Amino acid sequence: MAVPALTPHTDQPRSVPLREARTRFTQLVALAELTDTVTVVTRDGDPRPVAAIVPAAAARTAAQARADADRLAAVTAGWARRLDEAHRQSSRRHSAELRAVTAALAEAWAELDRRVRPGTDPDLARLRAAHADLLAADPTP
């Protein structure tokens, strides 16, 4: 009777005799890789385990896991520094562009004030009110 290569993952490791493990080695490795299943290999006729087929992640040593964690922390810190620097550069560009727009707006309003006396045109008064926050800002760095 054929046994499916992939069976549902259980908390208990499956146990197979060495003869069956040799026959189904490829299936057992695929099972460990795809479903994180641990397979205990026993001697034929002896229930005591002699080896195990485990997922690669489970076979890592504590030193390897620490090294991976340290490498991940270094990479994460590097990306955090890059993102902070990109944010600072973006903020500086934004500030410079805002100063340029504010200065240009102030020049435009100065020219409008020279051409039309303030308070005589209601449309200009509404537009000036809409720009009040930008006109109040200091355009100098």
N, CA and C atoms as a LAMMPS dump frame, in Angstrom:
ITEM: TIMESTEP
0
ITEM: NUMBER OF ATOMS
423
ITEM: BOX BOUNDS ff ff ff
-5.0000000000000000e+02 5.0000000000000000e+02
-5.0000000000000000e+02 5.0000000000000000e+02
-5.0000000000000000e+02 5.0000000000000000e+02
ITEM: ATOMS id mol type element x y z
1 1 1 N 0.843 -1.177 0
2 1 2 C 0 0 0
3 1 3 C 0.889 1.242 0
4 2 1 N 0.602 2.197 -0.877
5 2 2 C 1.411 3.408 -1.001
6 2 3 C 1.046 4.386 0.101
7 3 1 N 2.062 5.039 0.638
8 3 2 C 1.868 6.058 1.658
9 3 3 C 2.128 7.403 1.002
10 4 1 N 1.223 8.372 1.169
11 4 2 C 1.454 9.674 0.541
12 4 3 C 2.742 10.309 1.044
13 5 1 N 3.434 11.036 0.151
14 5 2 C 4.7 11.671 0.521
15 5 3 C 4.477 12.774 1.544
16 6 1 N 3.399 13.499 1.417
17 6 2 C 3.125 14.592 2.341
18 6 3 C 1.914 14.255 3.186
19 7 1 N 2.115 14.224 4.473
20 7 2 C 1.013 13.963 5.397
21 7 3 C 0.891 15.155 6.309
22 8 1 N -0.251 15.333 6.958
23 8 2 C -0.406 16.48 7.849
24 8 3 C 0.647 16.495 8.945
25 9 1 N 1.089 17.703 9.3
26 9 2 C 2.098 17.883 10.342
27 9 3 C 1.492 17.552 11.698
28 10 1 N 2.193 16.752 12.479
29 10 2 C 1.754 16.425 13.837
30 10 3 C 2.824 16.89 14.812
31 11 1 N 2.457 17.033 16.08
32 11 2 C 3.417 17.459 17.092
33 11 3 C 4.433 16.364 17.387
34 12 1 N 4.012 15.107 17.31
35 12 2 C 4.903 13.984 17.555
36 12 3 C 5.724 13.695 16.295
37 13 1 N 7.043 13.527 16.444
38 13 2 C 7.825 13.172 15.261
39 13 3 C 7.429 11.784 14.78
40 14 1 N 7.425 11.63 13.489
41 14 2 C 7.112 10.302 12.951
42 14 3 C 8.348 9.432 13.11
43 15 1 N 8.159 8.154 13.257
44 15 2 C 9.254 7.219 13.444
45 15 3 C 9.194 6.175 12.34
46 16 1 N 10.34 5.962 11.68
47 16 2 C 10.391 4.957 10.613
48 16 3 C 11.64 4.103 10.805
49 17 1 N 11.548 2.831 10.471
50 17 2 C 12.731 1.975 10.556
51 17 3 C 13.74 2.358 9.464
52 18 1 N 14.999 2.037 9.678
53 18 2 C 16.074 2.397 8.768
54 18 3 C 15.823 1.886 7.349
55 19 1 N 15.331 0.689 7.215
56 19 2 C 15.072 0.113 5.886
57 19 3 C 14.067 0.988 5.123
58 20 1 N 12.997 1.416 5.792
59 20 2 C 11.992 2.269 5.144
60 20 3 C 12.577 3.658 4.861
61 21 1 N 13.393 4.165 5.783
62 21 2 C 14.005 5.478 5.574
63 21 3 C 14.899 5.466 4.335
64 22 1 N 15.652 4.368 4.126
65 22 2 C 16.489 4.277 2.929
66 22 3 C 15.624 4.283 1.672
67 23 1 N 14.524 3.58 1.71
68 23 2 C 13.636 3.484 0.552
69 23 3 C 12.951 4.816 0.258
70 24 1 N 12.556 5.515 1.294
71 24 2 C 11.761 6.746 1.129
72 24 3 C 12.536 8.012 1.477
73 25 1 N 13.867 7.974 1.404
74 25 2 C 14.685 9.097 1.847
75 25 3 C 14.278 10.412 1.175
76 26 1 N 14.118 10.406 -0.129
77 26 2 C 13.757 11.635 -0.852
78 26 3 C 12.422 12.177 -0.361
79 27 1 N 11.451 11.295 -0.154
80 27 2 C 10.143 11.729 0.353
81 27 3 C 10.262 12.315 1.754
82 28 1 N 11.05 11.689 2.614
83 28 2 C 11.189 12.157 3.991
84 28 3 C 11.901 13.506 4.039
85 29 1 N 12.888 13.71 3.171
86 29 2 C 13.566 15.003 3.112
87 29 3 C 12.591 16.073 2.621
88 30 1 N 11.802 15.768 1.591
89 30 2 C 10.816 16.725 1.085
90 30 3 C 9.792 17.046 2.166
91 31 1 N 9.388 16.041 2.913
92 31 2 C 8.436 16.246 3.998
93 31 3 C 9.008 17.192 5.055
94 32 1 N 10.271 17.006 5.397
95 32 2 C 10.912 17.888 6.382
96 32 3 C 11.009 19.308 5.833
97 33 1 N 11.369 19.422 4.566
98 33 2 C 11.543 20.741 3.963
99 33 3 C 10.228 21.493 3.832
100 34 1 N 9.183 20.815 3.39
101 34 2 C 7.924 21.484 3.082
102 34 3 C 6.988 21.658 4.275
103 35 1 N 7.05 20.748 5.229
104 35 2 C 6.077 20.805 6.327
105 35 3 C 6.723 20.888 7.705
106 36 1 N 8.059 21.027 7.756
107 36 2 C 8.775 21.096 9.034
108 36 3 C 8.544 19.857 9.89
109 37 1 N 8.346 18.728 9.254
110 37 2 C 8.126 17.475 9.98
111 37 3 C 9.463 16.844 10.346
112 38 1 N 9.551 16.362 11.572
113 38 2 C 10.738 15.636 12.031
114 38 3 C 10.456 14.149 11.898
115 39 1 N 11.389 13.432 11.284
116 39 2 C 11.256 11.98 11.146
117 39 3 C 12.399 11.322 11.902
118 40 1 N 12.05 10.483 12.878
119 40 2 C 13.048 9.763 13.671
120 40 3 C 13.304 8.425 13
121 41 1 N 14.584 8.098 12.824
122 41 2 C 14.972 6.826 12.2
123 41 3 C 15.395 5.865 13.31
124 42 1 N 14.851 4.661 13.253
125 42 2 C 15.187 3.631 14.244
126 42 3 C 15.843 2.451 13.539
127 43 1 N 16.548 1.639 14.3
128 43 2 C 17.082 0.389 13.727
129 43 3 C 15.91 -0.551 13.517
130 44 1 N 16.016 -1.358 12.527
131 44 2 C 14.94 -2.315 12.26
132 44 3 C 14.754 -3.218 13.473
133 45 1 N 13.535 -3.229 14.021
134 45 2 C 13.223 -4.073 15.167
135 45 3 C 13.569 -3.453 16.512
136 46 1 N 14.195 -2.286 16.547
137 46 2 C 14.558 -1.629 17.799
138 46 3 C 13.888 -0.252 17.821
139 47 1 N 13.037 0.049 18.807
140 47 2 C 12.297 1.312 18.805
141 47 3 C 13.138 2.536 19.196
142 48 1 N 14.389 2.316 19.645
143 48 2 C 15.206 3.466 20.057
144 48 3 C 15.681 4.255 18.835
145 49 1 N 15.604 5.582 18.902
146 49 2 C 16.041 6.397 17.762
147 49 3 C 17.558 6.359 17.584
148 50 1 N 17.991 6.354 16.321
149 50 2 C 19.421 6.385 16.026
150 50 3 C 19.795 7.635 15.213
151 51 1 N 18.825 8.233 14.542
152 51 2 C 19.082 9.439 13.746
153 51 3 C 17.745 10.139 13.53
154 52 1 N 17.818 11.302 12.928
155 52 2 C 16.593 12.042 12.634
156 52 3 C 16.782 12.83 11.343
157 53 1 N 15.695 12.99 10.615
158 53 2 C 15.657 13.866 9.452
159 53 3 C 14.836 15.072 9.883
160 54 1 N 15.499 16.203 9.961
161 54 2 C 14.856 17.411 10.481
162 54 3 C 14.954 18.531 9.455
163 55 1 N 14.063 19.531 9.554
164 55 2 C 14.196 20.698 8.679
165 55 3 C 15.522 21.403 8.939
166 56 1 N 16.082 22.034 7.934
167 56 2 C 17.383 22.682 8.057
168 56 3 C 17.386 23.724 9.173
169 57 1 N 16.304 24.457 9.32
170 57 2 C 16.25 25.495 10.359
171 57 3 C 16.389 24.898 11.75
172 58 1 N 15.867 23.701 11.961
173 58 2 C 15.94 23.07 13.28
174 58 3 C 17.346 22.552 13.571
175 59 1 N 18.145 22.327 12.537
176 59 2 C 19.475 21.764 12.725
177 59 3 C 20.527 22.836 12.989
178 60 1 N 20.16 24.082 12.922
179 60 2 C 21.118 25.171 13.124
180 60 3 C 21.592 25.19 14.58
181 61 1 N 22.829 25.509 14.762
182 61 2 C 23.371 25.593 16.119
183 61 3 C 23.005 26.947 16.708
184 62 1 N 23.165 27.06 17.997
185 62 2 C 22.875 28.331 18.668
186 62 3 C 23.812 29.422 18.15
187 63 1 N 25.074 29.07 17.884
188 63 2 C 26.028 30.056 17.365
189 63 3 C 25.602 30.552 15.986
190 64 1 N 25.126 29.64 15.148
191 64 2 C 24.657 30.046 13.821
192 64 3 C 23.436 30.949 13.937
193 65 1 N 22.546 30.607 14.849
194 65 2 C 21.342 31.426 15.045
195 65 3 C 21.72 32.82 15.544
196 66 1 N 22.683 32.91 16.475
197 66 2 C 23.148 34.214 16.958
198 66 3 C 23.812 34.998 15.829
199 67 1 N 24.631 34.325 15.024
200 67 2 C 25.302 34.995 13.911
201 67 3 C 24.265 35.536 12.922
202 68 1 N 23.234 34.744 12.652
203 68 2 C 22.157 35.207 11.764
204 68 3 C 21.446 36.412 12.364
205 69 1 N 21.174 36.361 13.662
206 69 2 C 20.496 37.475 14.334
207 69 3 C 21.369 38.726 14.306
208 70 1 N 22.678 38.562 14.539
209 70 2 C 23.587 39.708 14.488
210 70 3 C 23.652 40.301 13.084
211 71 1 N 23.724 39.431 12.069
212 71 2 C 23.763 39.902 10.686
213 71 3 C 22.469 40.624 10.337
214 72 1 N 21.349 40.089 10.778
215 72 2 C 20.059 40.737 10.524
216 72 3 C 19.99 42.091 11.224
217 73 1 N 20.502 42.166 12.449
218 73 2 C 20.502 43.438 13.178
219 73 3 C 21.379 44.465 12.462
220 74 1 N 22.531 44.036 11.946
221 74 2 C 23.417 44.96 11.232
222 74 3 C 22.761 45.462 9.946
223 75 1 N 22.132 44.555 9.219
224 75 2 C 21.455 44.952 7.981
225 75 3 C 20.306 45.902 8.293
226 76 1 N 19.541 45.582 9.317
227 76 2 C 18.413 46.431 9.711
228 76 3 C 18.897 47.812 10.125
229 77 1 N 19.975 47.851 10.905
230 77 2 C 20.523 49.143 11.338
231 77 3 C 21.008 49.942 10.135
232 78 1 N 21.631 49.269 9.167
233 78 2 C 22.086 49.954 7.963
234 78 3 C 20.933 50.563 7.188
235 79 1 N 19.878 49.799 7.033
236 79 2 C 18.705 50.333 6.319
237 79 3 C 18.054 51.464 7.1
238 80 1 N 18.037 51.359 8.417
239 80 2 C 17.46 52.432 9.234
240 80 3 C 18.269 53.716 9.048
241 81 1 N 19.618 53.596 9.014
242 81 2 C 20.456 54.783 8.783
243 81 3 C 20.181 55.376 7.4
244 82 1 N 20.073 54.505 6.391
245 82 2 C 19.791 55.005 5.041
246 82 3 C 18.443 55.717 4.977
247 83 1 N 17.443 55.135 5.614
248 83 2 C 16.117 55.764 5.612
249 83 3 C 16.13 57.098 6.354
250 84 1 N 16.844 57.162 7.478
251 84 2 C 16.945 58.429 8.22
252 84 3 C 17.625 59.496 7.372
253 85 1 N 18.705 59.125 6.697
254 85 2 C 19.413 60.084 5.842
255 85 3 C 18.53 60.532 4.682
256 86 1 N 17.811 59.608 4.064
257 86 2 C 16.89 59.974 2.977
258 86 3 C 15.807 60.918 3.489
259 87 1 N 15.316 60.667 4.706
260 87 2 C 14.301 61.536 5.299
261 87 3 C 14.863 62.935 5.54
262 88 1 N 16.096 63.013 6.067
263 88 2 C 16.724 64.322 6.304
264 88 3 C 16.919 65.082 4.993
265 89 1 N 17.408 64.382 3.958
266 89 2 C 17.612 65.037 2.663
267 89 3 C 16.289 65.513 2.087
268 90 1 N 15.268 64.685 2.195
269 90 2 C 13.95 65.056 1.691
270 90 3 C 13.405 66.268 2.445
271 91 1 N 13.605 66.297 3.751
272 91 2 C 13.145 67.429 4.553
273 91 3 C 13.869 68.711 4.158
274 92 1 N 15.19 68.59 3.929
275 92 2 C 15.946 69.778 3.501
276 92 3 C 15.459 70.277 2.144
277 93 1 N 15.246 69.341 1.197
278 93 2 C 14.744 69.746 -0.124
279 93 3 C 13.377 70.39 -0.005
280 94 1 N 12.514 69.777 0.803
281 94 2 C 11.168 70.316 0.985
282 94 3 C 11.237 71.724 1.571
283 95 1 N 12.089 71.919 2.574
284 95 2 C 12.222 73.241 3.201
285 95 3 C 12.725 74.27 2.19
286 96 1 N 13.71 73.882 1.388
287 96 2 C 14.249 74.812 0.382
288 96 3 C 13.179 75.153 -0.657
289 97 1 N 12.43 74.151 -1.102
290 97 2 C 11.378 74.406 -2.092
291 97 3 C 10.27 75.27 -1.495
292 98 1 N 9.918 75.04 -0.241
293 98 2 C 8.894 75.855 0.414
294 98 3 C 9.361 77.303 0.548
295 99 1 N 10.643 77.496 0.9
296 99 2 C 11.17 78.863 0.975
297 99 3 C 11.119 79.546 -0.385
298 100 1 N 11.453 78.815 -1.448
299 100 2 C 11.43 79.402 -2.796
300 100 3 C 10.005 79.774 -3.199
301 101 1 N 9.04 78.896 -2.919
302 101 2 C 7.635 79.181 -3.256
303 101 3 C 7.129 80.362 -2.429
304 102 1 N 7.47 80.397 -1.163
305 102 2 C 7.026 81.497 -0.292
306 102 3 C 7.61 82.83 -0.773
307 103 1 N 8.897 82.816 -1.151
308 103 2 C 9.526 84.047 -1.645
309 103 3 C 8.867 84.501 -2.944
310 104 1 N 8.583 83.544 -3.848
311 104 2 C 7.931 83.9 -5.11
312 104 3 C 6.528 84.438 -4.856
313 105 1 N 5.812 83.854 -3.915
314 105 2 C 4.472 84.324 -3.575
315 105 3 C 4.528 85.737 -2.988
316 106 1 N 5.511 85.984 -2.138
317 106 2 C 5.652 87.324 -1.559
318 106 3 C 5.94 88.353 -2.65
319 107 1 N 6.79 87.982 -3.622
320 107 2 C 7.068 88.893 -4.741
321 107 3 C 5.808 89.151 -5.563
322 108 1 N 5.025 88.087 -5.81
323 108 2 C 3.791 88.24 -6.583
324 108 3 C 2.813 89.155 -5.847
325 109 1 N 2.701 88.98 -4.535
326 109 2 C 1.785 89.842 -3.77
327 109 3 C 2.292 91.287 -3.711
328 110 1 N 3.605 91.458 -3.648
329 110 2 C 4.158 92.82 -3.656
330 110 3 C 3.821 93.511 -4.982
331 111 1 N 3.946 92.769 -6.078
332 111 2 C 3.599 93.341 -7.39
333 111 3 C 2.102 93.634 -7.477
334 112 1 N 1.266 92.722 -6.968
335 112 2 C -0.186 92.965 -6.96
336 112 3 C -0.522 94.203 -6.131
337 113 1 N 0.156 94.349 -4.973
338 113 2 C -0.095 95.516 -4.119
339 113 3 C 0.303 96.816 -4.822
340 114 1 N 1.358 96.758 -5.663
341 114 2 C 1.759 97.952 -6.408
342 114 3 C 0.721 98.314 -7.479
343 115 1 N 0.088 97.287 -8.053
344 115 2 C -0.859 97.521 -9.153
345 115 3 C -2.278 97.794 -8.664
346 116 1 N -2.697 97.087 -7.586
347 116 2 C -4.064 97.244 -7.07
348 116 3 C -3.95 97.571 -5.586
349 117 1 N -4.566 98.648 -5.195
350 117 2 C -4.505 99.047 -3.798
351 117 3 C -5.166 97.976 -2.926
352 118 1 N -4.483 97.497 -1.831
353 118 2 C -5.053 96.461 -0.961
354 118 3 C -6.418 96.887 -0.411
355 119 1 N -7.366 95.93 -0.371
356 119 2 C -8.695 96.161 0.182
357 119 3 C -9.711 96.65 -0.829
358 120 1 N -9.294 96.935 -2.082
359 120 2 C -10.247 97.446 -3.074
360 120 3 C -10.87 96.327 -3.902
361 121 1 N -10.227 95.165 -3.972
362 121 2 C -10.754 94.054 -4.775
363 121 3 C -11.091 92.888 -3.835
364 122 1 N -12.405 92.508 -3.71
365 122 2 C -12.779 91.425 -2.779
366 122 3 C -12.186 90.069 -3.174
367 123 1 N -12.032 89.821 -4.492
368 123 2 C -11.435 88.54 -4.913
369 123 3 C -9.978 88.448 -4.461
370 124 1 N -9.247 89.52 -4.609
371 124 2 C -7.856 89.542 -4.131
372 124 3 C -7.789 89.422 -2.613
373 125 1 N -8.743 89.996 -1.921
374 125 2 C -8.768 89.891 -0.462
375 125 3 C -8.97 88.434 -0.034
376 126 1 N -9.887 87.727 -0.712
377 126 2 C -10.096 86.299 -0.394
378 126 3 C -8.839 85.484 -0.703
379 127 1 N -8.195 85.771 -1.839
380 127 2 C -6.976 85.056 -2.206
381 127 3 C -5.858 85.343 -1.209
382 128 1 N -5.744 86.596 -0.76
383 128 2 C -4.737 86.959 0.234
384 128 3 C -5.007 86.206 1.548
385 129 1 N -6.266 86.091 1.932
386 129 2 C -6.615 85.362 3.154
387 129 3 C -6.238 83.884 3.024
388 130 1 N -6.423 83.315 1.831
389 130 2 C -6.06 81.911 1.619
390 130 3 C -4.55 81.712 1.709
391 131 1 N -3.782 82.736 1.353
392 131 2 C -2.324 82.646 1.38
393 131 3 C -1.73 83.211 2.666
394 132 1 N -2.554 83.578 3.627
395 132 2 C -2.073 84.261 4.831
396 132 3 C -0.981 83.472 5.559
397 133 1 N -1.139 82.151 5.668
398 133 2 C -0.138 81.368 6.394
399 133 3 C 1.21 81.364 5.66
400 134 1 N 1.183 81.34 4.324
401 134 2 C 2.43 81.374 3.574
402 134 3 C 3.043 82.767 3.568
403 135 1 N 2.196 83.785 3.514
404 135 2 C 2.711 85.155 3.518
405 135 3 C 3.326 85.525 4.86
406 136 1 N 2.843 84.918 5.93
407 136 2 C 3.355 85.196 7.275
408 136 3 C 4.692 84.504 7.505
409 137 1 N 4.97 83.431 6.748
410 137 2 C 6.218 82.681 6.924
411 137 3 C 7.394 83.509 6.424
412 138 1 N 8.527 83.356 7.087
413 138 2 C 9.735 84.07 6.712
414 138 3 C 10.416 83.306 5.577
415 139 1 N 10.569 83.893 4.363
416 139 2 C 11.151 83.158 3.244
417 139 3 C 12.659 83.012 3.331
418 140 1 N 13.31 83.62 4.27
419 140 2 C 14.766 83.504 4.38
420 140 3 C 15.112 82.23 5.134
421 141 1 N 16.25 81.6 4.802
422 141 2 C 16.641 80.347 5.479
423 141 3 C 17.055 80.553 6.903
